[in-house]
Amino acid sequence: YQKEYRHKDGHRVPVRLSGRIIERDGQRYIWSAVEDISSVRQAETLERRLRSILEHSFDEIYIFDAASLHFIQVSRGALENLGYGMEAMKRMTPVDIKPDYSWESFNALLEPLLRGEQSQLVFQTRHRRRDGSDYPVEVRLQLSDESEGKVFFAIIIDLTERKRAEAALIEHRDHLEDMVQRRTAQLQASNAELEAFSYSVSHDLRAPLRAIDGFSLALMEDYCEQLDETALDYLQRVRGGAQRMGMLIDDMLQLSRVNRGELKLETVDLGAIAESVMAELRAGEPGREVEFTVGKDLLATGDPRLLRVLLDNLLGNAWKFTAQEAPSRITFDRREDDPGVFYIEDNGVGFDMRHAGKLFGAFQRLHRSSEFPGTGVGLATVQRIVHRHGGRIWAEAREGEGATFHFSLLAETARPPAGNPADKET
């Protein structure tokens, strides 16, 4: 029989008592034995808890014999999902609910666990309910060596919702790809129209502009003695307007060409390009005193043609806005703290940072055209070139103290100061 013994420290221990009567030398003795059954009680308690978990768990959990493959115990979730009772399940094996497997193929699947080559098997298959419907599952299977023998322990994850979400994602992706193709076709059509417009601007508008400028010049030269100063001033203004219109057409064409065509990436010596640009600027105004400093090894990866346009605009701006300084100072180098960032710094008129958000917009100007010539398209072109190279551009300046333009190419190493409005997309 069983009872509890109390230790001297007060805690109780379950024990099993057994005894018998022994006769020896005509005398009768009582022999008894006491067995500590704490571990047995713990095992029984654990078994009851496990059985209770399986009986109440809504997850699919299966325990089946390693030799016969018959189910020993399954969870409430498995019974409800499959539609069988516990007694019916105990007469079945995993092959009965897995239509994708035969007896032979399922036994072959278990071999790595039985041979100890793997500690767990994870695979996807289907389970078939009592009503004949199937649902996708992921199986996580382990082998356990119990005192009564080896058993398999399987946890099942119902993949129905995941598969439904995957199907919806595929459908959405296909729809998105179709939409992208349609948008691409529309963009190609728009680009074709833009090409036609650019051709028209380049050829059809230049001819009348040349005529206006040419005939105005002819009037000034051939009839200057017959025209008073007011008439000559009017003609000069007509010529100036025609020439500015020509410059604007050139800048618009250049801006439109930036986003067309494939990038031809190669290693480019930006320092050499900058020296060439400055040489052309000096040749145009040989009387100016300009101190130009260029760093060493200013190599970058990019399209040489577009990078030439970029430096033409940035150095041209620095040259233009330092015209009132003597001497003018312009520096082109890369930042020491971030070698992926290049900068062009000047000691020109600068600008108010409150208006920096307008810098890179087309036809935006921070200074009057009477003070500094230009169309307001150059920096918009520069920003498009930088963005096509995967980089960023921003500026820092103070009125009367010069400006610095920073830009990066083919990298995300550059980060403008937080909240800098000059870095907004335009």
RAZIFEN-V498435 format. One record per residue. N is the residue number from 1. PHI is phi in whole degrees, -180 to 180 (NA if undefined). Layout:
n->N phi->PHI
n->N phi->PHI
This chain:
n->1 phi->NA
n->2 phi->-116
n->3 phi->-160
n->4 phi->-118
n->5 phi->-104
n->6 phi->-103
n->7 phi->-73
n->8 phi->-67
n->9 phi->-84
n->10 phi->105
n->11 phi->-81
n->12 phi->-98
n->13 phi->-127
n->14 phi->-74
n->15 phi->-135
n->16 phi->-113
n->17 phi->-105
n->18 phi->-140
n->19 phi->-162
n->20 phi->-153
n->21 phi->-96
n->22 phi->-118
n->23 phi->-102
n->24 phi->-150
n->25 phi->54
n->26 phi->74
n->27 phi->-108
n->28 phi->-106
n->29 phi->-123
n->30 phi->-104
n->31 phi->-102
n->32 phi->-134
n->33 phi->-136
n->34 phi->-120
n->35 phi->-120
n->36 phi->-74
n->37 phi->-113
n->38 phi->-59
n->39 phi->-65
n->40 phi->-65
n->41 phi->-60
n->42 phi->-63
n->43 phi->-63
n->44 phi->-65
n->45 phi->-64
n->46 phi->-62
n->47 phi->-64
n->48 phi->-64
n->49 phi->-66
n->50 phi->-61
n->51 phi->-64
n->52 phi->-66
n->53 phi->-61
n->54 phi->-64
n->55 phi->-70
n->56 phi->-112
n->57 phi->-73
n->58 phi->-86
n->59 phi->-79
n->60 phi->-89
n->61 phi->-130
n->62 phi->-130
n->63 phi->-124
n->64 phi->-139
n->65 phi->-67
n->66 phi->-72
n->67 phi->-90
n->68 phi->-90
n->69 phi->67
n->70 phi->-73
n->71 phi->-66
n->72 phi->-100
n->73 phi->-153
n->74 phi->-135
n->75 phi->-82
n->76 phi->-61
n->77 phi->-60
n->78 phi->-66
n->79 phi->-62
n->80 phi->-70
n->81 phi->-73
n->82 phi->-84
n->83 phi->90
n->84 phi->-105
n->85 phi->-90
n->86 phi->-63
n->87 phi->-64
n->88 phi->-67
n->89 phi->-65
n->90 phi->-67
n->91 phi->-93
n->92 phi->-114
n->93 phi->-127
n->94 phi->-57
n->95 phi->-63
n->96 phi->-70
n->97 phi->-114
n->98 phi->-117
n->99 phi->-66
n->100 phi->-82
n->101 phi->-125
n->102 phi->-98
n->103 phi->-58
n->104 phi->-68
n->105 phi->-68
n->106 phi->-72
n->107 phi->-63
n->108 phi->-64
n->109 phi->-64
n->110 phi->-79
n->111 phi->-55
n->112 phi->-58
n->113 phi->-73
n->114 phi->-66
n->115 phi->-85
n->116 phi->78
n->117 phi->-78
n->118 phi->-135
n->119 phi->-92
n->120 phi->-154
n->121 phi->-114
n->122 phi->-127
n->123 phi->-153
n->124 phi->-112
n->125 phi->-158
n->126 phi->-123
n->127 phi->-112
n->128 phi->-111
n->129 phi->-79
n->130 phi->-63
n->131 phi->-82
n->132 phi->94
n->133 phi->-79
n->134 phi->-111
n->135 phi->-147
n->136 phi->-76
n->137 phi->-139
n->138 phi->-112
n->139 phi->-108
n->140 phi->-118
n->141 phi->-120
n->142 phi->-133
n->143 phi->-103
n->144 phi->-123
n->145 phi->-98
n->146 phi->-92
n->147 phi->-65
n->148 phi->-82
n->149 phi->138
n->150 phi->-82
n->151 phi->-136
n->152 phi->-99
n->153 phi->-121
n->154 phi->-124
n->155 phi->-112
n->156 phi->-111
n->157 phi->-112
n->158 phi->-74
n->159 phi->-97
n->160 phi->-57
n->161 phi->-68
n->162 phi->-64
n->163 phi->-64
n->164 phi->-65
n->165 phi->-66
n->166 phi->-63
n->167 phi->-64
n->168 phi->-65
n->169 phi->-65
n->170 phi->-63
n->171 phi->-62
n->172 phi->-65
n->173 phi->-65
n->174 phi->-63
n->175 phi->-64
n->176 phi->-65
n->177 phi->-62
n->178 phi->-64
n->179 phi->-67
n->180 phi->-63
n->181 phi->-62
n->182 phi->-66
n->183 phi->-66
n->184 phi->-63
n->185 phi->-62
n->186 phi->-64
n->187 phi->-65
n->188 phi->-63
n->189 phi->-64
n->190 phi->-64
n->191 phi->-64
n->192 phi->-64
n->193 phi->-64
n->194 phi->-64
n->195 phi->-60
n->196 phi->-64
n->197 phi->-64
n->198 phi->-61
n->199 phi->-63
n->200 phi->-64
n->201 phi->-62
n->202 phi->-65
n->203 phi->-104
n->204 phi->-77
n->205 phi->-85
n->206 phi->-66
n->207 phi->-60
n->208 phi->-64
n->209 phi->-64
n->210 phi->-64
n->211 phi->-65
n->212 phi->-60
n->213 phi->-66
n->214 phi->-66
n->215 phi->-69
n->216 phi->-64
n->217 phi->-64
n->218 phi->-63
n->219 phi->-61
n->220 phi->-67
n->221 phi->-81
n->222 phi->-89
n->223 phi->-124
n->224 phi->-63
n->225 phi->-74
n->226 phi->-95
n->227 phi->-109
n->228 phi->-82
n->229 phi->-63
n->230 phi->-65
n->231 phi->-65
n->232 phi->-64
n->233 phi->-65
n->234 phi->-61
n->235 phi->-64
n->236 phi->-65
n->237 phi->-68
n->238 phi->-61
n->239 phi->-63
n->240 phi->-62
n->241 phi->-64
n->242 phi->-64
n->243 phi->-68
n->244 phi->-66
n->245 phi->-63
n->246 phi->-63
n->247 phi->-63
n->248 phi->-64
n->249 phi->-61
n->250 phi->-60
n->251 phi->-68
n->252 phi->-65
n->253 phi->-64
n->254 phi->-65
n->255 phi->-63
n->256 phi->-71
n->257 phi->-77
n->258 phi->-60
n->259 phi->-89
n->260 phi->-107
n->261 phi->87
n->262 phi->-84
n->263 phi->-68
n->264 phi->-104
n->265 phi->-81
n->266 phi->-159
n->267 phi->-75
n->268 phi->-122
n->269 phi->-90
n->270 phi->-65
n->271 phi->-63
n->272 phi->-65
n->273 phi->-63
n->274 phi->-62
n->275 phi->-61
n->276 phi->-66
n->277 phi->-61
n->278 phi->-66
n->279 phi->-63
n->280 phi->-67
n->281 phi->-65
n->282 phi->-65
n->283 phi->-64
n->284 phi->-73
n->285 phi->-135
n->286 phi->-65
n->287 phi->-83
n->288 phi->-80
n->289 phi->-102
n->290 phi->-130
n->291 phi->-93
n->292 phi->-111
n->293 phi->-118
n->294 phi->-125
n->295 phi->-72
n->296 phi->-98
n->297 phi->53
n->298 phi->-88
n->299 phi->-92
n->300 phi->-148
n->301 phi->-103
n->302 phi->-179
n->303 phi->-87
n->304 phi->-57
n->305 phi->-64
n->306 phi->-69
n->307 phi->-68
n->308 phi->-65
n->309 phi->-62
n->310 phi->-59
n->311 phi->-72
n->312 phi->-55
n->313 phi->-73
n->314 phi->-67
n->315 phi->-71
n->316 phi->-63
n->317 phi->-64
n->318 phi->-60
n->319 phi->-63
n->320 phi->-66
n->321 phi->-85
n->322 phi->-108
n->323 phi->-62
n->324 phi->-89
n->325 phi->-101
n->326 phi->-137
n->327 phi->-82
n->328 phi->-82
n->329 phi->-129
n->330 phi->-132
n->331 phi->-126
n->332 phi->-126
n->333 phi->-160
n->334 phi->-112
n->335 phi->-73
n->336 phi->-68
n->337 phi->-79
n->338 phi->-151
n->339 phi->-62
n->340 phi->-80
n->341 phi->-116
n->342 phi->-101
n->343 phi->-146
n->344 phi->-123
n->345 phi->-119
n->346 phi->-139
n->347 phi->-110
n->348 phi->-83
n->349 phi->-76
n->350 phi->66
n->351 phi->-164
n->352 phi->-81
n->353 phi->-63
n->354 phi->-66
n->355 phi->-106
n->356 phi->-64
n->357 phi->-64
n->358 phi->-88
n->359 phi->-54
n->360 phi->-99
n->361 phi->-88
n->362 phi->-65
n->363 phi->66
n->364 phi->-97
n->365 phi->-132
n->366 phi->-104
n->367 phi->-134
n->368 phi->-67
n->369 phi->-65
n->370 phi->-70
n->371 phi->-87
n->372 phi->-135
n->373 phi->-69
n->374 phi->143
n->375 phi->-107
n->376 phi->79
n->377 phi->-109
n->378 phi->-58
n->379 phi->-72
n->380 phi->-64
n->381 phi->-64
n->382 phi->-60
n->383 phi->-62
n->384 phi->-63
n->385 phi->-64
n->386 phi->-62
n->387 phi->-66
n->388 phi->-64
n->389 phi->-92
n->390 phi->74
n->391 phi->-110
n->392 phi->-138
n->393 phi->-141
n->394 phi->-155
n->395 phi->-133
n->396 phi->-134
n->397 phi->-163
n->398 phi->-140
n->399 phi->-60
n->400 phi->80
n->401 phi->-125
n->402 phi->89
n->403 phi->-142
n->404 phi->-132
n->405 phi->-107
n->406 phi->-106
n->407 phi->-152
n->408 phi->-123
n->409 phi->-133
n->410 phi->53
n->411 phi->-162
n->412 phi->-106
n->413 phi->-76
n->414 phi->-91
n->415 phi->-137
n->416 phi->-71
n->417 phi->-56
n->418 phi->-58
n->419 phi->81
n->420 phi->-67
n->421 phi->-68
n->422 phi->-69
n->423 phi->-94
n->424 phi->-69
n->425 phi->-67
n->426 phi->-126
